[in-house]
């Protein structure tokens, strides 16, 4: 990457310009920049020796670009070259570009690894957008139009509040330059363009505001992949938050949610690592007297609460919004706040008082047996970080990560707030592939690799990292050839994804004509939107405990009915499988108190809990029965183990219809198979049912006796374990012919594993919304006999890794 030197008469001016340019790209992607300004560090002026030293500081084999303000700055830069080694001087380009505008353009393009000549050319165009806006632009040739035969195009809408301003434009330029394609943009309202999407200066000339539509045209080897990537970036507001619905001129109502992005759906990523600091640096904090510390504490709590409310209100997924409610509750807890105030009054500084109180509380949670309660320690530590940042005078919310986020574990709150336009992927040191944070990340289309171990622990901030989650490959500082290979894999997967999305609405049929239903797992309206965009045949799992996870009071049957119908509307009337409240273990409901259990994963979970609270279940069944009269709906009960439980559940459904006075209604009823005992006796359980759905996430952890949320044993929870696959095959073989078998666990979201499940006898898959199109596309590439042969081999494999090898081999032969 090239280096950049800013030469100015004023150090304050140059430093401010560098700060402005730095806002355009993530810190880990910025080129090296040095300022050569002022004389003797104080007076206005320029000094050739200072310029020469600055060039030496940022010297790179790729070259150094020198930007200047005026007058003697030019002479000083030219003289500085005479002080340098000829080899260094030969790599320096002194630019005539405007200092501020040129610097912004240069930093953006340099961050993509562009050559010194390309960056210098881009910098010289820095004034073009301003000139276009003021009607003072020189005649400039438009980007070379491509013929329709050579190019493809899509249309996208600019949805972010401030339009395609500098930062989102910079993200677009960076994205486009990662593909082997010529991409141009045309403003469909003003007909400006086409302009090269690889040039920040040219993109800025479009003056694209919120609500404007752009035609994106691409030609070249990676054209389809580039268009798919631009479509996803545009759907995310070009990396900014899309404009709030109430801000849209054509908004139907303030509560209408913004359009959801489709997501990447990829398992491969490359980029600079973002490694969050383990602790907030308080070394510069100077404590005041007790009154001053009290005032600082109150201000920090207020700032922290305001930030948390912003995150909660922006979050559409109920359960995740509930996480932020828990953070707020901590700040409002008198049992926590009053001892802190007392400690400050006795002379303890605000940071020390809050640290002591929150560390003690986190330690209490860490020591609990209940898995969910242990996770509350993460909430406590998150609140602590916000408060300490506020007390240190830093932004309450840490700078959003970009590139590859490397963390010890990924919690659901962090996963829900990742910027899909900036984060290329996530790598965790520990933790399994079915933790809730991982599931949230995947549902948003973010590539993730888990349980990397020591290799991830040793990654330093800014290091280039690449991974392939499918092959479990994790590389730090890949060489040039490895980078090329990873980027080629990303481009190939993006190309395939573009093709999959183009055919997403078509049914998934194997090459010999067997139809496989591919539905989506849905926990919010955003999920439902994404499912529809990806061509889902319906919702194979509607997580009602997630839909209402942020509720402190129990929703009425009318409220539940309205929520179900909203989901149905987003999915355009396609069938829904509504799972009744799946509560317990690591899935609490705020409005439903549970007794503390020594082992909640083996306690009152799912249907078991509601046998002692039939009133809560009856209210939900009334809503489901009412929905069934308006849209295709079936009901599914979780955590079922015995025939007697099935009989009781069927009686509750019949009772709900009786109370509604509807004697002719018929509702398809099924259960989840997630307990080994149920998997071993599905034929008996399903005798009076219409379908069963295998929940591979829980079934796997019960089969291998390992908590999927416990990093120490999460590696055992592998859904390709041949023992688990044998249970899936047994379920398919044992059910009566009229009973449908579905899989709704994470395993179904893996396109390769989906083929294996079909070979075992499954005919319905419910997957993460961004994976629907990919799973459909993969199933269209194989025959049923291919899938059955794969299943036969997999059942004889000795390990999950052996099964992965079989999947990879079939992929090579049939993709």
Residue, then its C-alpha position, 0 to 999 in steps of 0.5 A: x500500500x502506498x504512503x501519503x504525506x500532507x505538506x501544509x503551512x498550518x499543522x492544525x489545517x493538515x491534521x484536521x484534513x487527515x482526520x477528515x480523510x480518515x473518517x472515510x475508511x476503517x482505521x485498519x485499512x488506512x494507508x500510512x499518512x504523515x504530516x509535514x507542516x509548520x516551522x519549528x512546530x509552531x510558526x506557519x511555514x514549510x521546511x524541506x527537511x521536515x518534508x523529507x523526514x515525513x516521506x521517509x516515515x511512510x516510504x513504501x515500495x508501492x510509492x509515496x504521494x505528496x499533497x500540498x496546500x500552496x506556495x512554498x509548500x511546492x518548493x519545499x516538497x521539490x527540495x525535499x527530494x534532493x535530501x532523499x536516497x535516489x531510490x526513495x525519491x524515485x518512488x515519490x509523486x508530488x501531486x497538483x491535486x487540491x489538498x483536502x478533496x484530493x487527500x480524501x479521494x487518495x485515502x479511499x483509493x489507497x486503502x484498496x491497494x491501488x497503484x500510486x498512479x491510480x491514486x494520483x489520478x483519483x486525487x487530481x479529480x478531487x474537485x470534480x464533485x464540487x465543480x459539478x454541483x456549482x455548475x463549474x465543471x470542465x468537460x469530462x468524458x463519461x465512463x466508457x459505456x458497455x454494450x448490452x451483450x457484454x454487460x449486466x445491470x441492476x437497479x438499486x435504491x439509496x436508502x440511507x438518510x444522508x444519501x450516497x455521501x463520502x463514507x458510504x461512497x467510499x465503501x462502495x468504491x472499496x467493494x467494487x475494486x475487489x472484483x475483476x469487473x468494470x462497474x459503472x453507475x447511472x443516476x436514473x433521476x438526473x441521468x448523470x453518468x455512467x461514471x466509474x464506481x471505482x472512483x470516489x470522485x466520480x461517484x460523488x458527482x452523481x449527487x445521489x440522495x436518499x430515495x434516488x435510484x441508480x443503475x449499476x452496470x458491470x462487465x468482466x469476469x466477476x460481473x455477476x458477483x460484483x452486482x450481487x455484492x453491490x445489491x447487498x451493500x445497497x440493501x444495507x444502506x451502503x453500510x449506513x443505517x437505512x433512513x428510518x421509515x418515518x423519515x421516508x416521504x412515501x412512508x405508510x406509517x412511522x412503524x413500517x420497518x426499513x427494507x431488510x438486506x438479503x445478506x451474503x450467505x458466504x462462508x469465506x472471508x478475508x480482511x484486516x482483523x479488528x481485535x477489540x481491546x480487552x479493557x478500557x484505558x483509564x490511565x489518563x483519568x484524574x479523579x476529582x473530589x466526591x461531588x465531582x465524581x458523583x456528577x461524572x458518575x451520573x453523566x456516565x450513566x445517563x450517556x450509557x442509558x441513552x446509547x443503549x436505548x438507541x440500540x434497543x429501539x433500532x433492533x427489530x429482533x425481539x429477543x435481542x432488543x430484550x438484551x438491551x433492556x437487560x442492560x438498561x435494567x442494570x443501570x436502573x437497579x438501586x441494589x447496584x447503583x446505591x452502593x456505588x454512590x456510597x463508595x464514591x461519597x466515601x472517596x472512591x473514584x467513579x471508575x473504581x467504584x463502578x468497576x468494583x461493583x460490576x466486576x463483583x456482579x459479573x463474578x456472581x453470574x459467572x459462578x451460577x449453574x444456569x447457562x442463561x444466567x451465566x450469560x448475564x455476566x456478558x451483559x454486566x461486562x458490556x455495561x461496564x465497558x460503556x460506563x468506563x468509556x463515558x467516564x474516560x471521555x470516549x464515545x460510549x459505543x466503541x468504534x464499530x468493527x470492520x474487516x474480520x472481527x476476532x473475539x473470544x465468543x460472539x454474544x447475540x447483542x454484538x452479533x445483532x449490531x454488526x454493520x453488515x456493510x463493514x464487517x467481512x466476517x467473524x472468527x471466535x476463539x472458542x464456542x460452537x457453531x450453534x450458539x445464539x450469537x452465531x445463529x444471529x450472525x448467520x441469519x444476517x448473512x455474516x460469514x463466521x468461523x468458530x472455535x479457532x483456538x490459539x490461532x485466533x487468540x494470537x491475532x493482532x489488530x490490523x493483521x490480514x486474516x482469511x478463513x473458509x468455514x467450510x474447510x475449517x481453514x484459518x490463515x493469518x497474514x496470508x501470502x500473495x498466492x493465498x490471498x488470491x485463492x481466498x479472493x477467488x473463492x469469494x468471487x466464485x461463491x458470490x457468482x454462484x450466489x448471484x445465480x442462486x438469487x436469480x432463480x430463488x423463486x423457482x422450486x428446488x427439484x433434484x435433477x431427477x425431479x424430486x421436489x424438496x420444500x425449502x423454507x426459512x426459520x423466522x424470528x422477526x418481520x426482518x427475517x420474514x422479509x429476508x426469507x421472501x427476498x431469498x425465495x423461501x417456500x414459507x416459514x418452516x419455523x416461526x420462533x414465537x419466543x423471539x417474536x415477543x422476546x422483548x415483552x415484559x408483559x404477556x401478549x394477548x391472543x389478539x396481539x399474537x394473532x396480529x404478529x402471525x398475520x404480519x409474518x404471513x403478509x411478508x411471506x405473501x401467504x406462503x405456509x407457516x409452521x408456528x412453534x409454541x413457546x419454546x422456553x427454558x434452558x438458554x431461552x427465557x421469556x421475561x413475562x414468564x417466571x420460571x423456578x431456578x433449576x440445577x440443570x435447566x437444559x434437562x428441566x422444564x423446557x418447551x412443552x414440559x413447562x406449559x403442562x403446569x401453565x396451560x393458560x399461557x399455552x391456551x392463549x397462544x393456541x387460540x391465536x394460532x387457530x384464528x390465524x389458520x382461518x385466514x392463512x396457511x398455518x400449522x402448529x408445532x410443539x417443542x421438547x416432546x419426549x413421550x406419547x402421553x405428551x403428544x396426546x396432551x398437546x393434541x387435546x389442547x389444540x382440540x380444546x382451542x377449536x372448541x372454545x372458538x366454536x369452530x367444529x369443522x376447522x382442521x389444523x395440521x399438528x406436529x412436534x419437534x424431534x430434539x430429544x434422543x428418546x423421541x428420535x428413537x421412538x418417532x414411529x409411536x410419537x407420530x402415529x396421530x401427527x401430521x409432521x415432525x421437524x428435527x431440531x438438530x441444534x438441541x438433538x446434537x448436544x443431547x446426543x453428545x452430552x455437551x452444552x453448545x454454549x460451553x466453549x470448553x466442550x462446544x467442539x463436540x457439538x458437531x451436527x455432521x456427527x455420524x451418530x446424529x445422522x443415523x438418528x435422522x435416518x431412523x426418524x425418516x424410516x420410522x414415521x408413517x408414510x403420511x407424516x412429513x419429516x422436516x429439519x429446522x436446525x442449523x444443519x439444514x442451512x449448509x447447502x452440502x449438508x442439505x443434500x445429505x439430509x435429502x439422502x437420509x429421507x428428509x423432504x422439507x428443510x427450514x434454513x436461515x433466511x440468507x441461505x434459502x437461495x443457496x440451498x435451493x441451488x445446490x439441491x438442483x445440482x444433484x439427483x436423489x440417487x446421488x444424495x442417497x449414495x452420499x447418505x449411505x457413505x456418511x452413515x459408515x463414516x467414523x467422524x464428522x470430518x470424514x463426512x465433510x470430506x464426502x460432502x466436498x467430494x460430491x460438490x467437486x463432482x456435481x457443482 
